[in-house]
């Protein structure tokens, strides 16, 4: 008598593994998107705080995000990764002037790296929208 598995038994095990993977993979992807979105909010909070600190040391808000990571600032207000404008699947943009600034964080690949656009201005209140092609503005939903 031969010992081993029959073809039917192997096919049942493979089918169970495929079924478990089909259930688990979407949950893992959703968790990754949520983590990226949380990191984007944290990044915008960092940018907002850094812009306010920059304004305290200078006569205006920073004009570009790279100004906050500049090697001329000792120490820099933000790290080089965030200063380059992309971090954890989001693209960050800052525009500043004498009396105000705005900063946005938008997914680099909609629904793959994030499903929300985020916005912060001089008020420090982070807002968002769920519309792919729309840049967030001051009137959007407020994070609570």
VMD Tcl script that builds the backbone (N, CA, C; Angstrom):
set m [mol new atoms 432]
animate dup $m
set s [atomselect $m all]
$s set {name element resname resid chain x y z} {
  {N N UNK 1 A 0.829 -1.168 0.000}
  {CA C UNK 1 A 0.000 0.000 0.000}
  {C C UNK 1 A 0.883 1.245 0.000}
  {N N UNK 2 A 0.597 2.190 -0.913}
  {CA C UNK 2 A 1.366 3.417 -1.032}
  {C C UNK 2 A 0.829 4.470 -0.074}
  {N N UNK 3 A 1.773 5.249 0.504}
  {CA C UNK 3 A 1.388 6.354 1.371}
  {C C UNK 3 A 1.535 7.651 0.596}
  {N N UNK 4 A 0.667 8.647 0.887}
  {CA C UNK 4 A 0.732 9.936 0.209}
  {C C UNK 4 A -0.650 10.552 0.119}
  {N N UNK 5 A -0.709 11.673 -0.549}
  {CA C UNK 5 A -1.969 12.395 -0.703}
  {C C UNK 5 A -2.540 12.149 -2.081}
  {N N UNK 6 A -3.844 12.106 -2.148}
  {CA C UNK 6 A -4.493 11.973 -3.449}
  {C C UNK 6 A -4.610 13.358 -4.076}
  {N N UNK 7 A -4.857 13.368 -5.345}
  {CA C UNK 7 A -5.015 14.621 -6.075}
  {C C UNK 7 A -6.188 15.425 -5.521}
  {N N UNK 8 A -7.260 14.774 -5.149}
  {CA C UNK 8 A -8.438 15.449 -4.598}
  {C C UNK 8 A -8.083 16.133 -3.278}
  {N N UNK 9 A -7.336 15.488 -2.420}
  {CA C UNK 9 A -6.946 16.075 -1.137}
  {C C UNK 9 A -6.067 17.315 -1.341}
  {N N UNK 10 A -5.138 17.234 -2.256}
  {CA C UNK 10 A -4.265 18.379 -2.544}
  {C C UNK 10 A -5.078 19.540 -3.110}
  {N N UNK 11 A -6.031 19.239 -3.990}
  {CA C UNK 11 A -6.873 20.291 -4.567}
  {C C UNK 11 A -7.732 20.964 -3.493}
  {N N UNK 12 A -8.220 20.217 -2.522}
  {CA C UNK 12 A -9.019 20.792 -1.435}
  {C C UNK 12 A -8.158 21.723 -0.583}
  {N N UNK 13 A -6.945 21.323 -0.269}
  {CA C UNK 13 A -6.042 22.162 0.520}
  {C C UNK 13 A -5.710 23.451 -0.239}
  {N N UNK 14 A -5.425 23.342 -1.523}
  {CA C UNK 14 A -5.136 24.525 -2.343}
  {C C UNK 14 A -6.347 25.445 -2.393}
  {N N UNK 15 A -7.538 24.889 -2.544}
  {CA C UNK 15 A -8.756 25.700 -2.576}
  {C C UNK 15 A -8.961 26.443 -1.256}
  {N N UNK 16 A -8.679 25.808 -0.148}
  {CA C UNK 16 A -8.810 26.460 1.160}
  {C C UNK 16 A -7.794 27.602 1.294}
  {N N UNK 17 A -6.575 27.377 0.853}
  {CA C UNK 17 A -5.541 28.425 0.910}
  {C C UNK 17 A -5.938 29.619 0.035}
  {N N UNK 18 A -6.445 29.369 -1.163}
  {CA C UNK 18 A -6.886 30.445 -2.053}
  {C C UNK 18 A -8.042 31.219 -1.429}
  {N N UNK 19 A -8.971 30.531 -0.811}
  {CA C UNK 19 A -10.104 31.183 -0.156}
  {C C UNK 19 A -9.629 32.076 0.992}
  {N N UNK 20 A -8.719 31.589 1.811}
  {CA C UNK 20 A -8.192 32.400 2.911}
  {C C UNK 20 A -7.435 33.621 2.397}
  {N N UNK 21 A -6.672 33.447 1.336}
  {CA C UNK 21 A -5.950 34.577 0.742}
  {C C UNK 21 A -6.916 35.613 0.173}
  {N N UNK 22 A -7.992 35.153 -0.450}
  {CA C UNK 22 A -8.987 36.070 -1.016}
  {C C UNK 22 A -9.657 36.899 0.075}
  {N N UNK 23 A -9.767 36.360 1.257}
  {CA C UNK 23 A -10.352 37.100 2.376}
  {C C UNK 23 A -9.321 38.047 3.001}
  {N N UNK 24 A -8.082 37.612 3.148}
  {CA C UNK 24 A -7.070 38.374 3.880}
  {C C UNK 24 A -6.441 39.511 3.083}
  {N N UNK 25 A -6.193 39.336 1.798}
  {CA C UNK 25 A -5.459 40.331 1.012}
  {C C UNK 25 A -6.184 41.681 0.944}
  {N N UNK 26 A -7.486 41.750 0.675}
  {CA C UNK 26 A -8.142 43.073 0.677}
  {C C UNK 26 A -8.052 43.775 2.033}
  {N N UNK 27 A -8.135 43.026 3.124}
  {CA C UNK 27 A -8.006 43.626 4.445}
  {C C UNK 27 A -6.607 44.197 4.662}
  {N N UNK 28 A -5.583 43.513 4.180}
  {CA C UNK 28 A -4.220 44.013 4.297}
  {C C UNK 28 A -4.026 45.286 3.481}
  {N N UNK 29 A -4.591 45.320 2.269}
  {CA C UNK 29 A -4.480 46.512 1.434}
  {C C UNK 29 A -5.209 47.688 2.068}
  {N N UNK 30 A -6.375 47.435 2.648}
  {CA C UNK 30 A -7.140 48.497 3.308}
  {C C UNK 30 A -6.361 49.032 4.507}
  {N N UNK 31 A -5.715 48.147 5.248}
  {CA C UNK 31 A -4.910 48.560 6.398}
  {C C UNK 31 A -3.737 49.429 5.946}
  {N N UNK 32 A -3.149 49.096 4.811}
  {CA C UNK 32 A -2.027 49.887 4.287}
  {C C UNK 32 A -2.493 51.281 3.895}
  {N N UNK 33 A -3.642 51.389 3.228}
  {CA C UNK 33 A -4.194 52.692 2.842}
  {C C UNK 33 A -4.477 53.517 4.094}
  {N N UNK 34 A -5.076 52.899 5.116}
  {CA C UNK 34 A -5.362 53.616 6.360}
  {C C UNK 34 A -4.078 54.102 7.031}
  {N N UNK 35 A -3.050 53.290 7.014}
  {CA C UNK 35 A -1.766 53.685 7.603}
  {C C UNK 35 A -1.155 54.853 6.838}
  {N N UNK 36 A -1.228 54.819 5.501}
  {CA C UNK 36 A -0.712 55.919 4.686}
  {C C UNK 36 A -1.470 57.206 4.972}
  {N N UNK 37 A -2.793 57.107 5.106}
  {CA C UNK 37 A -3.602 58.292 5.381}
  {C C UNK 37 A -3.264 58.869 6.749}
  {N N UNK 38 A -3.070 58.016 7.735}
  {CA C UNK 38 A -2.678 58.490 9.069}
  {C C UNK 38 A -1.312 59.165 9.019}
  {N N UNK 39 A -0.397 58.607 8.257}
  {CA C UNK 39 A 0.933 59.207 8.113}
  {C C UNK 39 A 0.840 60.552 7.391}
  {N N UNK 40 A -0.067 60.684 6.426}
  {CA C UNK 40 A -0.242 61.951 5.721}
  {C C UNK 40 A -0.751 63.027 6.667}
  {N N UNK 41 A -1.696 62.678 7.523}
  {CA C UNK 41 A -2.210 63.637 8.508}
  {C C UNK 41 A -1.080 64.045 9.459}
  {N N UNK 42 A -0.301 63.080 9.922}
  {CA C UNK 42 A 0.821 63.389 10.804}
  {C C UNK 42 A 1.847 64.272 10.095}
  {N N UNK 43 A 2.099 63.987 8.822}
  {CA C UNK 43 A 3.026 64.801 8.041}
  {C C UNK 43 A 2.537 66.233 7.895}
  {N N UNK 44 A 1.240 66.411 7.640}
  {CA C UNK 44 A 0.688 67.766 7.533}
  {C C UNK 44 A 0.749 68.492 8.873}
  {N N UNK 45 A 0.518 67.769 9.948}
  {CA C UNK 45 A 0.634 68.381 11.269}
  {C C UNK 45 A 2.071 68.856 11.502}
  {N N UNK 46 A 3.034 68.049 11.106}
  {CA C UNK 46 A 4.445 68.413 11.221}
  {C C UNK 46 A 4.755 69.640 10.376}
  {N N UNK 47 A 4.251 69.662 9.142}
  {CA C UNK 47 A 4.480 70.804 8.252}
  {C C UNK 47 A 3.863 72.071 8.847}
  {N N UNK 48 A 2.655 71.959 9.378}
  {CA C UNK 48 A 1.980 73.112 9.966}
  {C C UNK 48 A 2.767 73.668 11.147}
  {N N UNK 49 A 3.200 72.792 12.035}
  {CA C UNK 49 A 3.979 73.214 13.198}
  {C C UNK 49 A 5.311 73.823 12.764}
  {N N UNK 50 A 5.959 73.197 11.781}
  {CA C UNK 50 A 7.241 73.706 11.283}
  {C C UNK 50 A 7.073 75.069 10.620}
  {N N UNK 51 A 5.990 75.258 9.871}
  {CA C UNK 51 A 5.744 76.551 9.211}
  {C C UNK 51 A 5.527 77.646 10.248}
  {N N UNK 52 A 4.815 77.325 11.333}
  {CA C UNK 52 A 4.604 78.315 12.393}
  {C C UNK 52 A 5.932 78.649 13.084}
  {N N UNK 53 A 6.764 77.652 13.312}
  {CA C UNK 53 A 8.078 77.890 13.920}
  {C C UNK 53 A 8.960 78.723 13.002}
  {N N UNK 54 A 8.913 78.407 11.706}
  {CA C UNK 54 A 9.678 79.160 10.705}
  {C C UNK 54 A 9.251 80.624 10.724}
  {N N UNK 55 A 7.944 80.858 10.788}
  {CA C UNK 55 A 7.402 82.231 10.824}
  {C C UNK 55 A 7.879 82.960 12.074}
  {N N UNK 56 A 7.994 82.232 13.183}
  {CA C UNK 56 A 8.483 82.855 14.404}
  {C C UNK 56 A 9.931 83.304 14.301}
  {N N UNK 57 A 10.715 82.613 13.498}
  {CA C UNK 57 A 12.135 82.934 13.351}
  {C C UNK 57 A 12.411 83.845 12.155}
  {N N UNK 58 A 11.437 84.018 11.276}
  {CA C UNK 58 A 11.613 84.825 10.066}
  {C C UNK 58 A 10.463 85.830 9.957}
  {N N UNK 59 A 10.464 86.597 8.903}
  {CA C UNK 59 A 9.408 87.599 8.732}
  {C C UNK 59 A 8.209 87.087 7.950}
  {N N UNK 60 A 8.295 85.872 7.436}
  {CA C UNK 60 A 7.187 85.321 6.660}
  {C C UNK 60 A 7.156 83.807 6.788}
  {N N UNK 61 A 6.101 83.210 6.245}
  {CA C UNK 61 A 6.008 81.747 6.201}
  {C C UNK 61 A 6.907 81.232 5.089}
  {N N UNK 62 A 7.311 79.959 5.145}
  {CA C UNK 62 A 8.154 79.431 4.066}
  {C C UNK 62 A 7.394 79.416 2.746}
  {N N UNK 63 A 8.100 79.687 1.669}
  {CA C UNK 63 A 7.487 79.721 0.337}
  {C C UNK 63 A 7.314 78.310 -0.207}
  {N N UNK 64 A 8.276 77.448 0.065}
  {CA C UNK 64 A 8.257 76.066 -0.429}
  {C C UNK 64 A 8.517 75.092 0.714}
  {N N UNK 65 A 8.084 73.872 0.524}
  {CA C UNK 65 A 8.307 72.817 1.513}
  {C C UNK 65 A 9.796 72.588 1.746}
  {N N UNK 66 A 10.578 72.663 0.693}
  {CA C UNK 66 A 12.020 72.428 0.800}
  {C C UNK 66 A 12.688 73.442 1.721}
  {N N UNK 67 A 12.091 74.618 1.883}
  {CA C UNK 67 A 12.664 75.629 2.781}
  {C C UNK 67 A 12.714 75.137 4.221}
  {N N UNK 68 A 11.767 74.283 4.594}
  {CA C UNK 68 A 11.716 73.771 5.963}
  {C C UNK 68 A 12.769 72.697 6.217}
  {N N UNK 69 A 13.246 72.057 5.150}
  {CA C UNK 69 A 14.259 71.001 5.282}
  {C C UNK 69 A 15.633 71.486 4.842}
  {N N UNK 70 A 15.747 72.759 4.575}
  {CA C UNK 70 A 16.984 73.318 4.053}
  {C C UNK 70 A 18.153 73.095 5.007}
  {N N UNK 71 A 19.323 72.751 4.459}
  {CA C UNK 71 A 20.504 72.605 5.321}
  {C C UNK 71 A 20.935 73.935 5.925}
  {N N UNK 72 A 20.425 75.064 5.405}
  {CA C UNK 72 A 20.738 76.369 5.978}
  {C C UNK 72 A 20.055 76.572 7.324}
  {N N UNK 73 A 18.976 75.798 7.564}
  {CA C UNK 73 A 18.277 75.861 8.852}
  {C C UNK 73 A 18.958 74.875 9.800}
  {N N UNK 74 A 19.397 75.355 10.957}
  {CA C UNK 74 A 20.064 74.473 11.903}
  {C C UNK 74 A 19.316 74.470 13.216}
  {N N UNK 75 A 18.710 73.389 13.631}
  {CA C UNK 75 A 18.457 72.196 12.823}
  {C C UNK 75 A 17.309 72.444 11.851}
  {N N UNK 76 A 17.167 71.612 10.818}
  {CA C UNK 76 A 16.032 71.773 9.891}
  {C C UNK 76 A 14.714 71.572 10.629}
  {N N UNK 77 A 13.678 72.203 10.145}
  {CA C UNK 77 A 12.361 72.094 10.770}
  {C C UNK 77 A 11.703 70.739 10.504}
  {N N UNK 78 A 11.974 70.142 9.342}
  {CA C UNK 78 A 11.419 68.832 8.993}
  {C C UNK 78 A 12.525 67.967 8.395}
  {N N UNK 79 A 12.278 66.664 8.307}
  {CA C UNK 79 A 13.289 65.765 7.748}
  {C C UNK 79 A 13.353 65.876 6.225}
  {N N UNK 80 A 14.424 65.347 5.670}
  {CA C UNK 80 A 14.645 65.424 4.221}
  {C C UNK 80 A 13.582 64.684 3.420}
  {N N UNK 81 A 13.074 63.570 3.947}
  {CA C UNK 81 A 12.077 62.779 3.213}
  {C C UNK 81 A 10.821 63.618 2.997}
  {N N UNK 82 A 10.291 64.195 4.053}
  {CA C UNK 82 A 9.115 65.049 3.938}
  {C C UNK 82 A 9.456 66.315 3.161}
  {N N UNK 83 A 10.648 66.827 3.344}
  {CA C UNK 83 A 11.084 68.028 2.631}
  {C C UNK 83 A 11.151 67.846 1.129}
  {N N UNK 84 A 11.356 66.603 0.663}
  {CA C UNK 84 A 11.381 66.321 -0.778}
  {C C UNK 84 A 9.988 66.246 -1.375}
  {N N UNK 85 A 8.956 66.201 -0.536}
  {CA C UNK 85 A 7.592 66.280 -1.030}
  {C C UNK 85 A 6.835 64.978 -1.174}
  {N N UNK 86 A 7.451 63.850 -0.943}
  {CA C UNK 86 A 6.720 62.582 -0.988}
  {C C UNK 86 A 7.080 61.746 0.219}
  {N N UNK 87 A 6.053 61.152 0.822}
  {CA C UNK 87 A 6.287 60.296 1.974}
  {C C UNK 87 A 5.117 59.338 2.114}
  {N N UNK 88 A 5.388 58.067 2.212}
  {CA C UNK 88 A 4.408 57.004 2.431}
  {C C UNK 88 A 3.208 57.095 1.501}
  {N N UNK 89 A 3.468 57.216 0.207}
  {CA C UNK 89 A 2.388 57.186 -0.770}
  {C C UNK 89 A 1.636 58.490 -0.945}
  {N N UNK 90 A 2.105 59.568 -0.361}
  {CA C UNK 90 A 1.455 60.868 -0.486}
  {C C UNK 90 A 2.447 61.904 -0.998}
  {N N UNK 91 A 1.926 62.861 -1.773}
  {CA C UNK 91 A 2.708 63.985 -2.264}
  {C C UNK 91 A 2.308 65.222 -1.474}
  {N N UNK 92 A 3.281 65.888 -0.895}
  {CA C UNK 92 A 3.049 67.074 -0.079}
  {C C UNK 92 A 3.481 68.321 -0.841}
  {N N UNK 93 A 2.665 69.378 -0.748}
  {CA C UNK 93 A 2.976 70.654 -1.388}
  {C C UNK 93 A 2.683 71.754 -0.381}
  {N N UNK 94 A 3.606 72.708 -0.271}
  {CA C UNK 94 A 3.418 73.858 0.605}
  {C C UNK 94 A 3.574 75.124 -0.220}
  {N N UNK 95 A 2.690 76.073 0.007}
  {CA C UNK 95 A 2.799 77.394 -0.620}
  {C C UNK 95 A 2.606 78.425 0.482}
  {N N UNK 96 A 3.590 79.299 0.643}
  {CA C UNK 96 A 3.509 80.271 1.711}
  {C C UNK 96 A 3.825 81.665 1.237}
  {N N UNK 97 A 3.593 82.602 2.128}
  {CA C UNK 97 A 3.856 84.002 1.850}
  {C C UNK 97 A 4.059 84.745 3.145}
  {N N UNK 98 A 3.854 86.047 3.117}
  {CA C UNK 98 A 4.094 86.867 4.286}
  {C C UNK 98 A 3.141 86.544 5.430}
  {N N UNK 99 A 1.847 86.419 5.129}
  {CA C UNK 99 A 0.853 86.286 6.189}
  {C C UNK 99 A 0.142 84.943 6.263}
  {N N UNK 100 A 0.402 84.043 5.347}
  {CA C UNK 100 A -0.325 82.772 5.376}
  {C C UNK 100 A 0.441 81.687 4.620}
  {N N UNK 101 A -0.032 80.462 4.816}
  {CA C UNK 101 A 0.489 79.332 4.048}
  {C C UNK 101 A -0.641 78.329 3.866}
  {N N UNK 102 A -0.508 77.485 2.869}
  {CA C UNK 102 A -1.387 76.332 2.684}
  {C C UNK 102 A -0.491 75.134 2.377}
  {N N UNK 103 A -0.921 73.978 2.823}
  {CA C UNK 103 A -0.187 72.740 2.539}
  {C C UNK 103 A -1.201 71.654 2.224}
  {N N UNK 104 A -0.897 70.839 1.237}
  {CA C UNK 104 A -1.772 69.735 0.856}
  {C C UNK 104 A -0.987 68.429 0.855}
  {N N UNK 105 A -1.713 67.351 1.054}
  {CA C UNK 105 A -1.172 65.997 0.926}
  {C C UNK 105 A -2.163 65.216 0.080}
  {N N UNK 106 A -1.694 64.726 -1.072}
  {CA C UNK 106 A -2.563 63.995 -1.997}
  {C C UNK 106 A -1.920 62.658 -2.337}
  {N N UNK 107 A -2.735 61.583 -2.448}
  {CA C UNK 107 A -2.164 60.262 -2.752}
  {C C UNK 107 A -1.434 60.258 -4.094}
  {N N UNK 108 A -0.306 59.562 -4.139}
  {CA C UNK 108 A 0.416 59.444 -5.403}
  {C C UNK 108 A -0.311 58.523 -6.370}
  {N N UNK 109 A -1.065 57.572 -5.851}
  {CA C UNK 109 A -1.839 56.649 -6.677}
  {C C UNK 109 A -3.185 56.425 -5.987}
  {N N UNK 110 A -4.222 57.110 -6.471}
  {CA C UNK 110 A -5.523 57.108 -5.820}
  {C C UNK 110 A -6.032 55.684 -5.577}
  {N N UNK 111 A -6.526 55.430 -4.388}
  {CA C UNK 111 A -7.105 54.169 -3.927}
  {C C UNK 111 A -6.052 53.083 -3.693}
  {N N UNK 112 A -4.838 53.265 -4.177}
  {CA C UNK 112 A -3.771 52.301 -3.912}
  {C C UNK 112 A -2.925 52.750 -2.719}
  {N N UNK 113 A -2.598 54.044 -2.666}
  {CA C UNK 113 A -1.796 54.564 -1.555}
  {C C UNK 113 A -2.632 55.415 -0.606}
  {N N UNK 114 A -3.811 55.824 -1.024}
  {CA C UNK 114 A -4.695 56.619 -0.180}
  {C C UNK 114 A -5.971 56.943 -0.914}
  {N N UNK 115 A -7.015 57.289 -0.147}
  {CA C UNK 115 A -8.308 57.610 -0.752}
  {C C UNK 115 A -8.865 58.922 -0.201}
  {N N UNK 116 A -7.987 59.752 0.329}
  {CA C UNK 116 A -8.381 61.078 0.812}
  {C C UNK 116 A -7.288 62.082 0.494}
  {N N UNK 117 A -7.697 63.303 0.176}
  {CA C UNK 117 A -6.792 64.432 0.025}
  {C C UNK 117 A -6.873 65.243 1.309}
  {N N UNK 118 A -5.751 65.763 1.782}
  {CA C UNK 118 A -5.724 66.520 3.024}
  {C C UNK 118 A -5.209 67.926 2.792}
  {N N UNK 119 A -5.624 68.860 3.662}
  {CA C UNK 119 A -5.313 70.272 3.529}
  {C C UNK 119 A -5.121 70.883 4.914}
  {N N UNK 120 A -4.166 71.782 5.046}
  {CA C UNK 120 A -4.007 72.576 6.271}
  {C C UNK 120 A -3.564 73.973 5.861}
  {N N UNK 121 A -3.987 74.958 6.623}
  {CA C UNK 121 A -3.560 76.328 6.365}
  {C C UNK 121 A -3.071 76.951 7.663}
  {N N UNK 122 A -2.982 78.252 7.682}
  {CA C UNK 122 A -2.455 78.969 8.832}
  {C C UNK 122 A -3.222 78.669 10.118}
  {N N UNK 123 A -4.491 78.315 9.995}
  {CA C UNK 123 A -5.299 78.007 11.181}
  {C C UNK 123 A -4.818 76.743 11.900}
  {N N UNK 124 A -4.137 75.843 11.194}
  {CA C UNK 124 A -3.664 74.598 11.771}
  {C C UNK 124 A -4.692 73.482 11.786}
  {N N UNK 125 A -5.894 73.750 11.250}
  {CA C UNK 125 A -6.957 72.748 11.205}
  {C C UNK 125 A -6.770 71.897 9.953}
  {N N UNK 126 A -6.646 70.587 10.122}
  {CA C UNK 126 A -6.462 69.690 8.981}
  {C C UNK 126 A -7.832 69.283 8.461}
  {N N UNK 127 A -8.025 69.458 7.148}
  {CA C UNK 127 A -9.298 69.144 6.499}
  {C C UNK 127 A -9.045 68.128 5.395}
  {N N UNK 128 A -10.123 67.501 4.907}
  {CA C UNK 128 A -9.960 66.477 3.879}
  {C C UNK 128 A -11.156 66.466 2.943}
  {N N UNK 129 A -10.971 65.830 1.795}
  {CA C UNK 129 A -12.088 65.452 0.930}
  {C C UNK 129 A -11.789 64.085 0.337}
  {N N UNK 130 A -12.841 63.446 -0.129}
  {CA C UNK 130 A -12.727 62.091 -0.679}
  {C C UNK 130 A -12.843 62.078 -2.198}
  {N N UNK 131 A -12.622 63.205 -2.839}
  {CA C UNK 131 A -12.776 63.316 -4.287}
  {C C UNK 131 A -11.408 63.248 -4.943}
  {N N UNK 132 A -11.235 62.306 -5.840}
  {CA C UNK 132 A -9.928 62.046 -6.443}
  {C C UNK 132 A -9.330 63.258 -7.143}
  {N N UNK 133 A -10.091 63.937 -7.969}
  {CA C UNK 133 A -9.544 64.997 -8.802}
  {C C UNK 133 A -9.660 66.386 -8.187}
  {N N UNK 134 A -10.024 66.478 -6.919}
  {CA C UNK 134 A -10.244 67.779 -6.321}
  {C C UNK 134 A -9.234 68.038 -5.216}
  {N N UNK 135 A -8.527 69.139 -5.328}
  {CA C UNK 135 A -7.612 69.552 -4.272}
  {C C UNK 135 A -8.439 70.010 -3.078}
  {N N UNK 136 A -8.088 69.584 -1.882}
  {CA C UNK 136 A -8.854 70.028 -0.716}
  {C C UNK 136 A -8.742 71.530 -0.517}
  {N N UNK 137 A -9.781 72.119 0.011}
  {CA C UNK 137 A -9.794 73.553 0.273}
  {C C UNK 137 A -10.290 73.815 1.686}
  {N N UNK 138 A -10.289 75.066 2.083}
  {CA C UNK 138 A -10.633 75.435 3.447}
  {C C UNK 138 A -12.027 74.990 3.860}
  {N N UNK 139 A -12.980 74.841 2.941}
  {CA C UNK 139 A -14.337 74.509 3.310}
  {C C UNK 139 A -14.648 73.025 3.421}
  {N N UNK 140 A -13.654 72.164 3.274}
  {CA C UNK 140 A -13.902 70.724 3.306}
  {C C UNK 140 A -14.094 70.204 4.731}
  {N N UNK 141 A -14.337 68.906 4.837}
  {CA C UNK 141 A -14.597 68.259 6.129}
  {C C UNK 141 A -13.388 68.373 7.053}
  {N N UNK 142 A -13.657 68.549 8.315}
  {CA C UNK 142 A -12.611 68.700 9.324}
  {C C UNK 142 A -12.382 67.340 9.987}
  {N N UNK 143 A -11.103 66.996 10.179}
  {CA C UNK 143 A -10.782 65.766 10.905}
  {C C UNK 143 A -11.104 65.966 12.367}
  {N N UNK 144 A -11.692 64.960 12.989}
  {CA C UNK 144 A -12.012 65.041 14.420}
  {C C UNK 144 A -11.260 64.002 15.188}
}
mol reanalyze $m
mol bondsrecalc $m
mol representation Tube
mol addrep $m
